[in-house]
Amino acid sequence: MSLVISDILNHLHINDINEAFSTGSNWGSSPDTEVKDIFSPTDGKKIASVKFATADDYNSVVETAAKAFKTWRTIPAPKRGEIVRQIGEQLRANKKELGTLVSYEMGKSLQEGYGEVQEMIDICDFAVGLSRQLYGLTMHSERPEHRMYEQYHPLGIIGVISAFNFPVAVWAWNAMLAWVCGDVCIWKPSEKTPLTAIACQHIAQEVFKANNIEEGVSCLIIGDREVGELMANDSRVPLVSATGSTRMGKAVSAAVGARLGKSLLELGGNNAIIITENADLDMSLIGAVFGAVGTAGQRCTSTRRLIIHENVYEAFKQKLVSAYSQIKIGDPLNENNHMGPLIDQDAVNLYLDSIEKCKAEGGKFVVEGGKLEGDAYRSGCYVKPCIAEVENHYQIVQHETFAPILYLIKYKTIEEAIELQNGVPQGLSSAIMTNNLREAETFLSYAGSDCGIANVNIGTSGAEIGGAFGGEKETGGGRESGSDAWKVYMRRQTNTINYSKTLPLAQGIKFDL
Ligand code: NAD
């Protein structure tokens, strides 16, 4: 497999991965620089040795970005959009190689690796159009011969902290919008997936270079949580967009909040599908199984709970058990497999621990889990997807376990189902499977799902880039990607212009000299 990696790097014209992305003069030159080995969860082999940033490296990158911002913001937004269009073209040209790298480094199936690159391409297209639509409103002034309007200006440096499970798409969601808005970006990817980040940064940087744009509009900083902490505490970074666990989001939010900066938080989910007695059960089965085992249960939108009407509960359970017996687990680069590995051994231990906790609370497993052994699973990161019958209030059910464990919960009335669905601390994605209009509309009403995403006859997993993406409660409240999510990357300014010969005050206040 190391051959594949070198082929991919050659294809992307990356000779030295530690040189391919450097921004800032001092990067990696300090004697304190740590070099860490990165291993693939797919076969356990070492993929690369990557330099991790020191605090000095971080500072130098911020300085480079701050300087670049002063020029980048002067370029008209549609011209910035043109550069993003070219980045999209490069991503298109390299979709196969990048998608393969995502699959190998992160462990998701090849189809999902390609899908992730497609998401980057889609957001580039979206951002190009957006670059001509950064609209503000005009208002009628209460004073004669006055004009009032609002406009949006870029914020400056956008810090993007991303998680391992979407190692490239989340960066693109943020960076492409931020760039057309006139901001510059510093990306701190997950320390578990630096190679895909280096490849993307390299692609973007080449496009900026070809357009004679000064270094620093696109910056990458490889490092672990300490680098994320530097960013969260740094008042030179007006917006920190952080994707990851709720634990991480609480830390970032507190640090950014303490300096009255802005944060955009995309955190953990605990997503449920309600399967009503009026559901198409075959369709529901595909949605539920893809949602639970896709990306080995490591999507923020993975289906963790199925809330099933008592009249169809047994029948649907049998369908699930039968479907799970057909799931093929193995090398994600082999397109015959449905499910690849978890990201690392720690994730396997958390999965095993959650199964024990579930059993201790009374959970009854109808499909048993466990770690897979043998040569095909030599990385030690492969597990069996499993299903347990539980009560919604179990502590383990209230918690997001980032692994393919699916919980079944029975309900009687639609009101009870919605209460169960909402009865967890997280609020990302939710779904109802029904052909009954009343059930569907109740689920979508103010008395329905409390999540940022609520779907009808679609599972919880997977979203299109055109909508605003994000969730409520412990998911963090952030929205990124489509709709008007761009506004968070800009500052709004209200302008009032007096073209009269007097100075009337607002609210009719008199002040004569
Ligand atoms: P994680 O929280 O361990 O790490 C995410 C990123 O945050 C990494 O880059 C990490 O280095 C950094 N980080 C960790 N602690 C930090 C701190 N105190 N300050 C600053 N940075 C810090 O998450 P993970 O294991 O990589 O990803 C899985 C989690 O991400 C799941 O909870 C999943 O639901 C969530 N996620 C959410 C979304 C969403 O859009 N809502 C998308 C993808 C993943």
Residues whose N, C-alpha, C, O or C-beta is under 5 A from the ligand:
A	BS01	NAD	I161 S162 A163 F164 K188 P189 S190 E191 G223 D224 R225 G228 E229 T243 G244 S245 T246 M248 A251 E266 L267 G268 G269 R299 C300
